Amino acid sequence: MSRVYLDHNATTPLRAEARAAMVDAMDVVGNPSSVHAEGRAAKMLVERARGQVAELVGCRSQQVVFTSSATEAAALAVAQRGRHGGVFAALPTEHDCLGVWSEKEMVSLYEKGGMLAPNGAGEFLNTISGLAHQRRAAETASVALVAISAANSETGILGQKGAVIGSGRISASEIGTVPYSTICDITQLAGKMPVVYGDVTPSYAILSAHKIGGPKGIGALINFTADDPEPILRGGGQEMNRRSGTENIIGIAGFGAAAEAAGRDVASGKWDEVAQLRNILEKTIAAASDQTIFVGNEVNRLPNTSCMLTPGWKGETQVMQMDLAGFAISAGSACSSGKVKASKVLLAMGYDEVEAACAIRVSLGLETTKDDVMRFAEAWTRMFEKHQKRAA
Protein backbone atom coordinates (compact mmCIF):
# COMPACT_ATOMS: atom_id res chain seq x y z
CA MET A 1 0.00 0.00 0.00
CA SER A 2 1.08 3.61 -0.53
CA ARG A 3 2.79 5.54 2.25
CA VAL A 4 0.80 7.97 4.40
CA TYR A 5 2.35 11.32 5.28
CA LEU A 6 1.29 12.52 8.74
CA ASP A 7 4.02 15.05 9.54
CA HIS A 8 2.54 18.25 8.14
CA ASN A 9 3.77 20.41 11.02
CA ALA A 10 7.31 19.60 9.87
CA THR A 11 6.64 20.51 6.26
CA THR A 12 3.79 20.31 3.79
CA PRO A 13 3.49 19.06 0.20
CA LEU A 14 3.90 21.76 -2.41
CA ARG A 15 0.52 23.15 -3.49
CA ALA A 16 -0.37 23.06 -7.16
CA GLU A 17 -0.90 26.83 -7.08
CA ALA A 18 2.59 27.38 -5.68
CA ARG A 19 4.17 25.05 -8.21
CA ALA A 20 2.47 26.85 -11.11
CA ALA A 21 3.53 30.27 -9.82
CA MET A 22 7.10 29.08 -9.41
CA VAL A 23 7.25 27.62 -12.92
CA ASP A 24 5.97 30.92 -14.35
CA ALA A 25 8.52 32.86 -12.26
CA MET A 26 11.35 30.80 -13.73
CA ASP A 27 10.74 32.51 -17.06
CA VAL A 28 11.05 36.01 -15.57
CA VAL A 29 14.60 37.01 -16.40
CA GLY A 30 14.90 40.42 -14.75
CA ASN A 31 16.49 41.44 -11.48
CA PRO A 32 13.89 43.19 -9.29
CA SER A 33 16.39 45.97 -8.59
CA SER A 34 16.75 46.82 -12.28
CA VAL A 35 14.71 49.72 -13.66
CA HIS A 36 14.16 48.34 -17.17
CA ALA A 37 11.01 46.48 -18.22
CA GLU A 38 12.41 43.06 -17.33
CA GLY A 39 13.39 44.27 -13.87
CA ARG A 40 10.00 45.87 -13.33
CA ALA A 41 8.29 42.60 -14.28
CA ALA A 42 10.34 40.76 -11.66
CA LYS A 43 9.61 43.45 -9.07
CA MET A 44 5.90 43.16 -9.83
CA LEU A 45 6.01 39.42 -8.98
CA VAL A 46 7.68 40.16 -5.65
CA GLU A 47 5.17 42.87 -4.74
CA ARG A 48 2.21 40.74 -5.75
CA ALA A 49 3.44 37.99 -3.44
CA ARG A 50 4.02 40.51 -0.68
CA GLY A 51 0.38 41.50 -0.91
CA GLN A 52 -0.77 37.86 -0.90
CA VAL A 53 1.20 37.10 2.28
CA ALA A 54 -0.07 40.31 3.88
CA GLU A 55 -3.65 39.30 3.13
CA LEU A 56 -3.15 35.91 4.81
CA VAL A 57 -1.68 37.34 8.02
CA GLY A 58 -3.74 40.53 8.21
CA CYS A 59 -1.10 43.23 7.84
CA ARG A 60 -0.10 45.93 5.36
CA SER A 61 1.99 44.73 2.43
CA GLN A 62 4.87 47.07 3.31
CA GLN A 63 5.13 45.35 6.69
CA VAL A 64 6.17 42.05 5.05
CA VAL A 65 9.93 41.47 4.84
CA PHE A 66 10.91 38.40 2.83
CA THR A 67 13.67 36.26 4.34
CA SER A 68 15.18 32.84 3.64
CA SER A 69 13.13 31.21 6.42
CA ALA A 70 11.24 31.77 9.65
CA THR A 71 14.58 31.12 11.37
CA GLU A 72 16.17 34.11 9.65
CA ALA A 73 13.04 36.15 10.34
CA ALA A 74 13.40 35.28 14.04
CA ALA A 75 17.05 36.32 14.04
CA LEU A 76 16.17 39.63 12.36
CA ALA A 77 13.47 40.31 14.94
CA VAL A 78 15.70 39.42 17.89
CA ALA A 79 18.44 41.65 16.47
CA GLN A 80 16.14 44.61 17.17
CA ARG A 81 16.23 43.96 20.93
CA GLY A 82 18.38 47.01 21.50
CA ARG A 83 15.38 49.10 20.51
CA HIS A 84 13.25 47.24 23.03
CA GLY A 85 15.44 47.43 26.10
CA GLY A 86 18.27 45.12 25.14
CA VAL A 87 16.86 42.05 26.91
CA PHE A 88 15.24 39.20 24.98
CA ALA A 89 13.46 36.30 26.66
CA ALA A 90 11.71 33.27 25.17
CA LEU A 91 9.37 30.79 26.78
CA PRO A 92 10.92 27.34 27.24
CA THR A 93 8.26 26.02 24.88
CA GLU A 94 9.34 28.21 21.97
CA HIS A 95 10.80 26.81 18.77
CA ASP A 96 14.60 26.68 18.79
CA CYS A 97 14.81 29.47 16.18
CA LEU A 98 13.72 31.81 18.98
CA GLY A 99 14.71 29.90 22.10
CA VAL A 100 18.38 29.78 21.12
CA TRP A 101 18.56 33.59 21.42
CA SER A 102 16.95 33.83 24.85
CA GLU A 103 19.02 35.89 27.27
CA LYS A 104 16.75 35.28 30.24
CA GLU A 105 14.96 32.12 31.31
CA MET A 106 11.21 32.58 31.39
CA VAL A 107 8.83 30.50 33.45
CA SER A 108 6.57 28.22 31.51
CA LEU A 109 2.97 29.14 30.77
CA TYR A 110 2.06 25.49 30.80
CA GLU A 111 0.79 23.13 33.43
CA LYS A 112 0.45 19.39 32.92
CA GLY A 113 -2.44 18.74 30.59
CA GLY A 114 -3.28 22.37 29.93
CA MET A 115 -2.11 25.92 29.50
CA LEU A 116 -2.11 28.96 31.70
CA ALA A 117 -3.20 31.71 29.34
CA PRO A 118 -1.36 35.06 29.45
CA ASN A 119 -4.55 37.02 30.09
CA GLY A 120 -3.29 40.13 31.85
CA ALA A 121 -2.15 38.27 34.96
CA GLY A 122 -0.25 35.13 35.81
CA GLU A 123 3.21 33.93 35.04
CA PHE A 124 3.78 35.60 31.67
CA LEU A 125 3.27 39.13 32.92
CA ASN A 126 4.93 38.31 36.23
CA THR A 127 8.01 37.44 34.23
CA ILE A 128 7.80 40.73 32.35
CA SER A 129 7.57 42.51 35.68
CA GLY A 130 10.63 40.63 36.90
CA LEU A 131 12.60 41.63 33.82
CA ALA A 132 11.57 45.24 34.35
CA HIS A 133 12.87 45.14 37.93
CA GLN A 134 16.18 43.74 36.74
CA ARG A 135 16.59 46.37 34.07
CA ARG A 136 15.76 49.15 36.48
CA ALA A 137 18.47 47.88 38.81
CA ALA A 138 20.89 47.90 35.89
CA GLU A 139 19.70 51.37 34.85
CA THR A 140 18.68 50.18 31.41
CA ALA A 141 15.53 50.79 29.40
CA SER A 142 12.23 49.60 30.85
CA VAL A 143 11.12 47.59 27.83
CA ALA A 144 11.28 43.81 27.34
CA LEU A 145 11.27 41.92 24.06
CA VAL A 146 9.73 38.51 24.58
CA ALA A 147 8.79 35.60 22.29
CA ILE A 148 5.61 33.60 22.60
CA SER A 149 4.10 31.55 19.79
CA ALA A 150 0.47 31.63 18.71
CA ALA A 151 0.49 27.83 18.42
CA ASN A 152 2.97 25.28 19.68
CA SER A 153 4.41 23.13 16.91
CA GLU A 154 4.68 19.95 18.99
CA THR A 155 1.39 19.92 20.90
CA GLY A 156 -0.75 22.24 18.79
CA ILE A 157 -1.79 24.11 21.94
CA LEU A 158 -2.90 27.66 21.21
CA GLY A 159 -2.07 30.75 23.21
CA GLN A 160 -4.97 33.06 24.02
CA LYS A 161 -7.37 30.79 22.09
CA GLY A 162 -5.38 31.28 18.91
CA ALA A 163 -5.09 35.07 18.99
CA VAL A 164 -1.71 36.48 18.07
CA ILE A 165 -0.25 37.75 21.32
CA GLY A 166 0.46 41.45 21.11
CA SER A 167 2.76 43.90 22.81
CA GLY A 168 1.40 45.62 25.89
CA ARG A 169 1.99 47.24 29.24
CA ILE A 170 2.05 45.96 32.80
CA SER A 171 1.78 47.71 36.12
CA ALA A 172 4.86 46.75 38.10
CA SER A 173 5.15 47.71 41.77
CA GLU A 174 7.69 50.45 42.52
CA ILE A 175 8.28 50.94 38.80
CA GLY A 176 4.99 52.12 37.39
CA THR A 177 3.66 51.12 33.99
CA VAL A 178 6.16 49.07 32.01
CA PRO A 179 5.78 48.38 28.27
CA TYR A 180 6.83 45.11 26.73
CA SER A 181 7.17 44.07 23.09
CA THR A 182 6.48 40.64 21.62
CA ILE A 183 7.70 38.45 18.80
CA CYS A 184 4.91 36.05 17.90
CA ASP A 185 5.65 32.87 15.96
CA ILE A 186 2.63 32.33 13.71
CA THR A 187 4.32 29.66 11.57
CA GLN A 188 1.94 26.87 12.60
CA LEU A 189 -1.18 29.04 12.97
CA ALA A 190 -1.13 30.82 9.61
CA GLY A 191 -2.89 28.85 6.92
CA LYS A 192 -4.71 26.58 9.39
CA MET A 193 -6.75 29.13 11.33
CA PRO A 194 -7.62 32.81 10.89
CA VAL A 195 -4.79 35.07 12.04
CA VAL A 196 -6.56 37.17 14.66
CA TYR A 197 -5.06 40.03 16.66
CA GLY A 198 -6.19 41.60 19.89
CA ASP A 199 -6.40 45.32 20.49
CA VAL A 200 -2.64 45.54 20.00
CA THR A 201 -0.49 43.67 17.49
CA PRO A 202 2.86 42.13 18.36
CA SER A 203 5.96 44.07 17.41
CA TYR A 204 7.01 41.26 15.08
CA ALA A 205 5.61 38.01 13.71
CA ILE A 206 7.41 35.25 11.81
CA LEU A 207 6.21 32.60 9.37
CA SER A 208 7.47 30.18 6.74
CA ALA A 209 6.21 29.22 3.27
CA HIS A 210 6.77 25.48 3.49
CA LYS A 211 4.30 25.15 6.38
CA ILE A 212 1.42 26.32 4.17
CA GLY A 213 2.13 24.43 0.96
CA GLY A 214 4.80 26.78 -0.36
CA PRO A 215 8.44 26.05 -1.16
CA LYS A 216 11.22 25.55 1.37
CA GLY A 217 13.81 28.28 1.72
CA ILE A 218 11.53 31.32 1.94
CA GLY A 219 9.90 32.97 4.96
CA ALA A 220 8.88 36.37 6.21
CA LEU A 221 9.17 38.77 9.10
CA ILE A 222 6.07 40.87 9.72
CA ASN A 223 7.19 44.19 11.18
CA PHE A 224 4.39 45.94 13.04
CA THR A 225 6.63 48.63 14.54
CA ALA A 226 6.89 52.18 13.24
CA ASP A 227 10.59 51.69 12.44
CA ASP A 228 12.18 49.57 9.75
CA PRO A 229 14.26 46.76 11.26
CA GLU A 230 18.00 47.24 11.19
CA PRO A 231 19.27 44.68 8.65
CA ILE A 232 21.51 41.83 9.71
CA LEU A 233 22.34 41.14 6.07
CA ARG A 234 23.87 44.26 4.55
CA GLY A 235 24.70 44.85 0.94
CA GLY A 236 22.58 46.12 -1.91
CA GLY A 237 19.72 47.35 0.25
CA GLN A 238 17.00 45.09 -1.12
CA GLU A 239 13.67 44.70 0.71
CA MET A 240 13.64 48.46 1.26
CA ASN A 241 17.05 48.17 2.95
CA ARG A 242 15.70 45.71 5.53
CA ARG A 243 17.30 42.55 4.14
CA SER A 244 19.98 42.68 1.45
CA GLY A 245 20.52 40.04 -1.20
CA THR A 246 18.92 39.50 -4.60
CA GLU A 247 15.36 38.37 -4.02
CA ASN A 248 14.47 34.68 -4.39
CA ILE A 249 11.81 35.47 -6.97
CA ILE A 250 10.85 31.84 -7.58
CA GLY A 251 10.45 31.11 -3.87
CA ILE A 252 8.65 34.38 -3.21
CA ALA A 253 6.17 33.73 -6.04
CA GLY A 254 5.47 30.27 -4.63
CA PHE A 255 5.05 31.72 -1.12
CA GLY A 256 2.52 34.26 -2.35
CA ALA A 257 0.47 31.73 -4.30
CA ALA A 258 0.48 29.33 -1.34
CA ALA A 259 -0.61 32.11 1.01
CA GLU A 260 -3.55 33.02 -1.22
CA ALA A 261 -4.64 29.39 -1.54
CA ALA A 262 -4.20 28.77 2.19
CA GLY A 263 -6.38 31.76 2.97
CA ARG A 264 -9.15 30.38 0.80
CA ASP A 265 -8.96 27.02 2.55
CA VAL A 266 -9.23 28.61 5.99
CA ALA A 267 -12.18 30.75 4.89
CA SER A 268 -14.01 27.76 3.42
CA GLY A 269 -13.70 25.73 6.62
CA LYS A 270 -11.57 22.91 5.22
CA TRP A 271 -9.57 22.65 8.42
CA ASP A 272 -12.74 21.93 10.38
CA GLU A 273 -12.92 18.67 8.45
CA VAL A 274 -9.29 17.94 9.37
CA ALA A 275 -10.12 18.52 13.05
CA GLN A 276 -12.86 15.90 12.78
CA LEU A 277 -10.35 13.39 11.41
CA ARG A 278 -7.92 14.22 14.21
CA ASN A 279 -10.67 13.57 16.75
CA ILE A 280 -11.54 10.25 15.09
CA LEU A 281 -7.88 9.26 15.28
CA GLU A 282 -7.62 10.06 18.98
CA LYS A 283 -10.86 8.26 19.86
CA THR A 284 -9.71 5.17 17.97
CA ILE A 285 -6.30 5.18 19.67
CA ALA A 286 -7.91 5.80 23.07
CA ALA A 287 -10.14 2.76 22.58
CA ALA A 288 -7.04 0.63 22.00
CA SER A 289 -4.93 2.11 24.80
CA ASP A 290 -6.20 3.60 28.02
CA GLN A 291 -2.58 4.42 28.86
CA THR A 292 -2.09 6.95 26.07
CA ILE A 293 -2.28 10.64 26.97
CA PHE A 294 -3.35 13.14 24.32
CA VAL A 295 -1.44 16.20 25.39
CA GLY A 296 -3.57 19.35 25.39
CA ASN A 297 -6.76 17.71 24.13
CA GLU A 298 -8.79 19.52 26.78
CA VAL A 299 -7.69 22.99 25.65
CA ASN A 300 -7.71 24.88 22.36
CA ARG A 301 -5.43 23.29 19.77
CA LEU A 302 -4.58 23.48 16.11
CA PRO A 303 -7.12 21.48 14.11
CA ASN A 304 -4.58 19.01 12.73
CA THR A 305 -2.22 18.21 15.61
CA SER A 306 -2.18 15.30 18.05
CA CYS A 307 0.62 14.82 20.58
CA MET A 308 0.28 11.25 21.85
CA LEU A 309 2.23 10.12 24.91
CA THR A 310 2.26 6.41 25.75
CA PRO A 311 4.26 5.79 28.96
CA GLY A 312 7.01 3.19 28.59
CA TRP A 313 7.07 3.23 24.78
CA LYS A 314 9.76 5.58 23.47
CA GLY A 315 8.68 8.07 20.86
CA GLU A 316 11.70 7.46 18.64
CA THR A 317 10.90 3.73 18.64
CA GLN A 318 7.32 4.45 17.60
CA VAL A 319 8.52 6.74 14.81
CA MET A 320 10.81 4.04 13.40
CA GLN A 321 8.20 1.30 13.69
CA MET A 322 5.52 3.40 12.03
CA ASP A 323 7.96 4.44 9.30
CA LEU A 324 8.59 0.78 8.49
CA ALA A 325 4.81 0.30 8.42
CA GLY A 326 4.47 3.10 5.87
CA PHE A 327 3.57 6.13 7.99
CA ALA A 328 5.56 9.35 8.43
CA ILE A 329 5.20 10.91 11.89
CA SER A 330 7.63 12.62 14.27
CA ALA A 331 8.73 12.66 17.88
CA GLY A 332 8.95 16.43 18.20
CA SER A 333 9.58 19.48 16.04
CA ALA A 334 11.40 18.79 12.76
CA CYS A 335 14.45 20.75 13.87
CA SER A 336 14.94 18.57 16.92
CA SER A 337 13.43 15.23 15.95
CA GLY A 338 16.85 13.85 14.99
CA LYS A 339 18.14 14.42 18.50
CA VAL A 340 17.68 11.59 20.97
CA LYS A 341 16.40 13.50 23.98
CA ALA A 342 13.15 14.32 25.70
CA SER A 343 10.96 17.08 24.30
CA LYS A 344 11.75 20.38 26.01
CA VAL A 345 8.13 21.41 25.41
CA LEU A 346 6.77 18.49 27.41
CA LEU A 347 9.40 18.98 30.10
CA ALA A 348 8.25 22.59 30.42
CA MET A 349 4.68 21.37 30.75
CA GLY A 350 5.60 19.31 33.79
CA TYR A 351 6.18 15.86 32.34
CA ASP A 352 9.35 14.12 33.50
CA GLU A 353 12.12 13.05 31.12
CA VAL A 354 10.92 9.45 30.88
CA GLU A 355 7.37 10.54 30.06
CA ALA A 356 8.48 13.27 27.65
CA ALA A 357 10.61 10.79 25.71
CA CYS A 358 7.52 8.68 25.00
CA ALA A 359 5.60 11.18 22.90
CA ILE A 360 4.92 11.28 19.18
CA ARG A 361 3.35 13.98 17.05
CA VAL A 362 0.83 13.13 14.36
CA SER A 363 -0.05 16.14 12.21
CA LEU A 364 -2.63 15.85 9.46
CA GLY A 365 -2.99 17.79 6.22
CA LEU A 366 -5.77 18.83 3.89
CA GLU A 367 -5.19 15.75 1.73
CA THR A 368 -5.39 13.34 4.71
CA THR A 369 -8.36 10.99 4.40
CA LYS A 370 -10.38 8.99 6.91
CA ASP A 371 -8.88 5.85 5.38
CA ASP A 372 -5.38 7.23 6.11
CA VAL A 373 -6.32 7.90 9.72
CA MET A 374 -7.89 4.49 10.27
CA ARG A 375 -4.96 2.70 8.62
CA PHE A 376 -2.58 4.53 10.93
CA ALA A 377 -4.67 3.74 14.00
CA GLU A 378 -4.80 0.05 13.06
CA ALA A 379 -1.04 -0.13 12.46
CA TRP A 380 -0.28 1.77 15.67
CA THR A 381 -2.56 -0.56 17.65
CA ARG A 382 -0.77 -3.64 16.29
CA MET A 383 2.59 -2.15 17.29
CA PHE A 384 1.25 -1.19 20.71
CA GLU A 385 0.00 -4.71 21.37
CA LYS A 386 3.41 -6.10 20.45
CA HIS A 387 5.05 -3.56 22.75
CA GLN A 388 2.79 -4.64 25.60
CA LYS A 389 3.67 -8.30 25.09
CA ARG A 390 7.38 -7.53 25.12
CA ALA A 391 7.00 -5.40 28.23
CA ALA A 392 4.99 -8.07 30.10
N, C-alpha and C positions, 0 to 999 in steps of 0.2 A: 504493500500500500504506500501511497505518497506520504512524504513527511509533512508534519504539521508544525507551523511556526507560531509559538506562543511566547515570544520575547519582544513584544512591540515597544516596551518602555526602553529597551536598549537601542533599537533602531527599527524603522518601518520600511516596508517595500516601497520602491519608487512609484509614485502615482503616474498614471498615464498622462495626466495634464502636465506634470512636471517634466516628464520625458519629452513630450512634444515641444514644450517651450525651450528645453535645452537643445534639442536638435535644431530648432529654428535659430537659436542664438549662435550656434556653431558657424552659421553662414554670415554672421555680422562681423565684418573685418575690422571695423574702426576701433580706435582707442577712445574711451569715453572722455578723455581729457583733450582730444583734438577738436579743433573748431570747424573742420570741414564737414561735408555732408555725412561721410562715413562715420566720423566721430560723433556727430549729433545723433545718428541713428543708434549707435551703441549707448550713448548717454540716455536716450529715450527708453531703452530697455531697462536700464538700471532704475530710472525714476518711476517707471511703471511698476516694477517689482517693489520699490520702496512704498508706493501707495498701497499695493496689495497686502504687504506685511502690516502696514499701519492700520488698515481696515480690520484685519484679524485681531490685533491686540488693542484696538481702541485708542490710538494716539494720532498725532499729526505726522504726516509723512516726513517732515524735516527732523523729527525726533528719532528716526530710525538710522542707526549707524551700522552698516554691514561690516562683519568681521569674518574670520575664518571658521569660527565656532562659538558656541556658548562659553567655552572655556576662555577664549580670548576676550569675549565680551565681559566676562567676570573680572578678568585681570584689568581691563580698561576701567571698569567701574571702581574696583578697589584702589586703583592708582589715583583716584580723585579724593582719597581719604584726607589728604591735607586740607582740602576745602571744607571738610566736615569734622574737623577737630583732631585729625591725625590718628585716631584710634579706630580700628576695624575689628568687629567681633562677629563670629558666625555661630549659629546653633550647632551643637554636636551632631544633629541630624542632617545638616546641609550636605549637598554634593561636594565631592573633593575639590571641584574647580573653585569653590568659594571657601570651603573649610581649610584648605591648605594655607590661605592667607591670614587666617584669624590670629589676631595679636592679643586676644583676651578670651579666656574660656567663658562661655556662656552656659548657664544652667539650661537643662532641657525643658521644653514645653510639654513633654510627654509623660504620661503615667502608664503603667502596664495596662494594655487593652484599650487605651483611649488617648485623648489629647486635651491638654489644658489650653484653651483658646486665649490668645493675647487680646483681651477685650477691654483694655483700659485699666486693668489691674493684673495682679498675679506676677508670675516669675519673669515674663518678658520685660515688662516695664520696670520691675524691681531691678533687673540687671542693668537697664538703661540708667536708672537712678544711681546704681553703684558705680557705673563708669563715669557718670557726671561728678560724683564725689571725688573719684580718683583724679580726674582731670583738674578739678578745682585745686586739689592739694598740690598738683604739679604746675599750677598756674598756666594751664593750657586752655584752649577753647572749649566751651561747654556744649559741644555737639558730638554725637556719636554716629558712626556709620555702621549699621548692622545688617546682616543678611538673614533672611528668612524666606523659605520657598512657599509658593502658593500650594504646591502639592508635592508630597514626598515621593521620590522615584521608586523606592523599594516597597513601601506599604500602600501607597496611593492615598494616604491620609491627607485631608485638606486642612489648611489653616483658615480660620475665620469663614468656614463653610464655603471655601473656594474663592473668596474675594482676595484680590491682590492687596497685600498688606502695605499700607502707605506710610509715609513719614508722618511725624506728629510731634507732640509736646507732652511732657510729664511734669507734674508738680513734685519737686524733690525738696524734702525738708532742709532748711538752712541754706538752700541754694536758690530757690524760686523756681520759675518755669524754665525747663530745660528742653530744647528741641533735639530731636534725633532724626536721622535720615536712614532710609532703608534701600537695600538692594533686594529685589524680589525675583527669584528664579521661577519663571513661568514656563519653563521648557516642557514639563509634562502636562500642564494645564491647557496651554494654548492648543487649539485644534481638537480638543476632546470635550471642553466645556466653554461656555461664554467667558471671556476675560472681563471680569467685573471689578470696578474700583469703588472704594469707599468715598468719603467726602474729600480725601486727600490721596493723591497718587504716591507711589514710591518715588524716590529720587532716580532710581535706575531699575530696569528690568532686563532680563537676559532670556534668549531662546535660541533654538537650533532648528535648521531646516529638516534634518533627517529624522526628527521625531514626529513630523507631520506629513510624511510622504514626499519630502524633498530630498535633494542630494546631500551626501556627506560633504563636509569641508566648507560649509557656509552657515553663519549664524548672525545674530544681531544684538546690539545693545540698544535699548530704548532709553533715551535720555530725557527725563521729565524736568530737569533743572533748567534754570534760566541761562546757564552758562554752558558753552560747548566744552566737552571733556578735553583735558589736555592729552594729546596723543602719546601713546607709548611706542608706536611705530612712526618714525619721522622720515620724511623724504620729500616726495612730490606734492604733498598736501591734498591728496585725494580725500573723498568723503568730507568735503568742506573743511579740510585740514584737521579732521578728527581721527583719521586712520589712513596713513599713507600706504601706497602700493597699488599697482594697477588693478582695477576691479576684476573680480572673478565673474565676468559677465554671464557665462554659462551657468554657474552655480546660483548666481543671483536671480536669473530668469526662472530657474527651476524652483527656487525658494518662493518667489512671488506667485507662481502658478499653483504651487502646493498650498500656500496660505489661502488663496482665493477658494480653492476646492475644499480645503479643510473648514473654512468658514461656512460654506454651503452645507456641509455635512452636519455641523453643529446645529445650524439653524433648522435643519429638517428633522432633527431628533434621532439621527442614526445611532448615536452613542447610547441612547436609551435602550435600544435593542441589544447592544453589546453588554450593557449592565445586566439585562435579563439573563444572558448566557453566562455571565460571571456568577450570578446567583444560582443558576442551575448547577454549574460546576461545583460550587461550594456545598450545596445541599447534597449532591451525589457523593462527594468525598466524605462529608460528615456522616452520611449513612454507613459508610464503610469503615470509618475510623472515628471513634469517640475521643481519641487522644489528640487529634489534630486541632490546633488553634488557628483561627483565621484572624490574623492581626488587624485590628482596626475595623472589624466588620460591624461594630456597633456605633461607629461614628461616620461622618461624611467622608467618602472616598472618591477617587477617580472611578469612572464607570467600568474600566477595563482591568483593574488591578486586583490580584489576590495574593497576599503574602501568607503562605501556609507553613505552619511550624508543627512538626511532628516530633515530639521528644524522643531522643535515642536514635534517630535516623538522620545522619548527617546530610545537610543540604547538598554538598558537593557530590555525595554518593548518589542522591536522587537525581541530580542533574545528569550525571554520566549514565545511569541506568535508563532514564527517560530518553536520552539522546540515542542510545542503542536501540530503543524501542521505536524511534522515529519522531520524537517530539523535542522541540527546542524550547527550553525554559532557562532560568538563571537562578543563582543563589545570592543575588544582591544586584547592585547597580553594575552596568556593563564595565565601568572603569575599574571596579574592584573585584569583579567576579572571578578573575584569574588568581586572586590572592587567597591562600588557604588561611582564613581567619574569620572570627565571628563578625557579624554585621555590626558596625558601630551604631547604626540607627536603632537596632533592637537593643543593644547594650544601653543606649541612652534612654530607651523606653522602660528600662527596668528589668529586662530579661538577663539572666546570667550568661556567661560565655558558652556553656554547654548547650543551653536552650537556643541562644542566638545562632549557633553553628548548625542548627537543625532546620533552618527555614529555607524555603524556595519561593521564588516569585514567578507567578504565571500572569502574563499580561496579554490580553486579547487585542485583536485588531478588527477593523471594519469588515474584512474578508473572512473572519473566523465564523464557522458554522456550528450549528448544534451538534452535527455529526462529529466535528473536530473535538468539541468539548467532551462529548460522551466517550469517544475513543480514548481521549487522554485519561478521563476518569477511570475507565476500565483497565487501562494499562497501569496506571498508578496503583489501583487497588490490588492488582496481581503482584506488583512489586512489594507493596506494603505487607501483603499476606506472607510472602517469602521472607521479608525482613523479620516479621513476628516469629516465624518458625525458627529462624536462625538465632534469634534472641532468646528463645524459650530455653 
